[in-house]
Amino acid sequence: MKTRFLQNISASALVKLAFVWLVVGTAVCLTFSQGTVTSGNNRWTPVQSYDGKTPPPLTLPEAYEIALDRLGEVTNRFYCLTASCLEMTNRGYTGWTFCFANTNAQRARIDVYFDKATHLSPQSEEVLFKKN
């Protein structure tokens, strides 16, 4: 006469086995539910926020010079249309943003953060650096 595996295990062993599976399952679920670990969903920078009542840590002329350096030769075809300050509402992305345009009404945006790092979106890079 064959018996099933679970019929040969005592009740206390089944409870222990269920508890172990519960702990392992919980650990796996918690691990996968974390997602990407970042610094409070902020960009890592020493200047996480900016108080609009004080002068910015990076002046507009300094930021504009950094933006022009990042753009290089394309500044011969593009001109600065707007400039504005990114405040603390941008979750760590504090700095200046510049919008550049050309005579074909194409626009590109470059961000210059207060720690002097720059960012161009892929769309802006395509507009600025595409081969004619």
Salt bridges, closest charged atoms under 4 A:
ASP111 OD2 - ARG109 NH2 2.86
ASP115 OD2 - ARG43 NH2 3.11
GLU125 OE2 - ARG70 NH2 3.78
